[in-house]
Amino acid sequence: MNNPPKSGEMLHLRGNALDKGDPVALPLTQSSMFHLPGAPDGHATYGRVDNLTWVHLEHVLSHLENAPCLTFPSGMGAISAALFATVKAGSRILIPSDGYYVTRLLADRFLSNLGVSVEERPTLAFADGGFDGFDVVFVESPSNPGLDMIDLGAVAREVRAAGGITIADNTTLTPLGQRPFDLGVDIVVSSDTKAMGGHSDLLMGHVASRSAQIMERIEEWRRVSGAIPGPHEAWLLHRGLETLDVRFDRMCASAQVLAERFKAHKAVQQVRYPGLLDDPSYAVAQAQTTRFGFLLSITLEDEVKAERFINTCPLLRPATSFGGVHSSAERRARWGDDVDPAFVRLSVGCEPVEELWQALEASLNAL
Ligand SMILES: Cc1ncc(COP(=O)(O)O)c(C=O)c1O
């Protein structure tokens, strides 16, 4: 297990570089033009290329990832950048068949049209068949929504030995919960719309890599494709990151308590949470993550009861997405994920855990 960065240090990154009279809070640079007489000589030029709010945000994200980082207007924007910057016609890529479904759509509906050959494997059988001949291997561990996990270090080692690169989607655990670079992964992508922002009020994403060559391509992709984040979203994400440590700590601690209690409740047929001793993901999670996360799933008796549970609990938002301060839940089968119709993905928020359990238990008891 690798140590996440020190959050106190992260909080003071900007402060320690300030000059007298500078604002302590991050200024929002809302400008498409910059004062640019004469030769550009390294100054900010144009809003698609430069933005001071991005620069500060990316400084903090790079500290969190311990790797250079670029931001994008959504998690899918980041995933698109990582894939379009690394594949070409004739490339072979491998993606999870049980991960976030829009990544599959991107590969199937766009990359394959450009002559990229796309193969899928379920997370639990991801290494079966090896990685020979793959240029890019995209992993998501834990998978969303099943929460299956794989040994990222072993995958990254094998992919590298076979001459490919590994991209890991680390959205569900964040850099505070899992450190893919320390396990040998080449590129990390994240939807910062989720826990990184944390308040369900923005869409953002980032790509990080320790390879200068890869980051050059990612930067070029952003500049040329125009897939740039809005300055206001960047500012909001920067603010969200200042409380990531506190939020993530409470969310993960509460998820552990709730998973154990769900397991003991008679209305719940199955619970998945990597922090449960008998969960299929426990051993891998124990070995390669620093926290077990804030996402869990419960399977109830049937679809009607699952809907009733989600829609009647006053401390649960019936909503898609996850990672916000408000606990939220949804039936993933409604989007076509290959799960039981009564499978509920639950994102544990920042409500005090006993208050939250009381509300969840009352809704379960009333089913
Ligand atoms: C694991 C994972 N990766 C990527 C994304 C895409 O992020 P965004 O919605 O910010 O584009 C999501 C969104 O739910 C996700 O769950």
The ligand as an SDF file (V2000), in Angstrom:
LIG
                    3D

 16 16  0  0  0  0  0  0  0  0999 V2000
  -15.8470    5.5030  -13.3730 C   0  0  0  0  0  0  0  0  0  0  0  0
  -16.2880    6.6790  -14.2000 C   0  0  0  0  0  0  0  0  0  0  0  0
  -15.4500    7.1750  -15.1180 N   0  0  0  0  0  0  0  0  0  0  0  0
  -15.7990    8.2300  -15.8870 C   0  0  0  0  0  0  0  0  0  0  0  0
  -17.0330    8.8300  -15.7620 C   0  0  0  0  0  0  0  0  0  0  0  0
  -17.4030    9.9820  -16.6620 C   0  0  0  0  0  0  0  0  0  0  0  0
  -17.3540   11.1840  -15.9800 O   0  0  0  0  0  0  0  0  0  0  0  0
  -18.1540   12.5010  -16.4310 P   0  0  0  0  0  0  0  0  0  0  0  0
  -19.5850   12.2370  -16.1880 O   0  0  0  0  0  0  0  0  0  0  0  0
  -17.5630   13.5660  -15.5580 O   0  0  0  0  0  0  0  0  0  0  0  0
  -17.8730   12.7250  -17.8740 O   0  0  0  0  0  0  0  0  0  0  0  0
  -17.9370    8.3460  -14.8230 C   0  0  0  0  0  0  0  0  0  0  0  0
  -19.2690    8.9820  -14.6840 C   0  0  0  0  0  0  0  0  0  0  0  0
  -20.1510    8.4720  -14.0330 O   0  0  0  0  0  0  0  0  0  0  0  0
  -17.5550    7.2350  -14.0310 C   0  0  0  0  0  0  0  0  0  0  0  0
  -18.3960    6.7110  -13.1290 O   0  0  0  0  0  0  0  0  0  0  0  0
  1  2  1  0
  2  3  1  0
  2 15  2  0
  3  4  2  0
  4  5  1  0
  5  6  1  0
  5 12  2  0
  6  7  1  0
  7  8  1  0
  8  9  2  0
  8 10  1  0
  8 11  1  0
 12 13  1  0
 12 15  1  0
 13 14  2  0
 15 16  1  0
M  END
$$$$
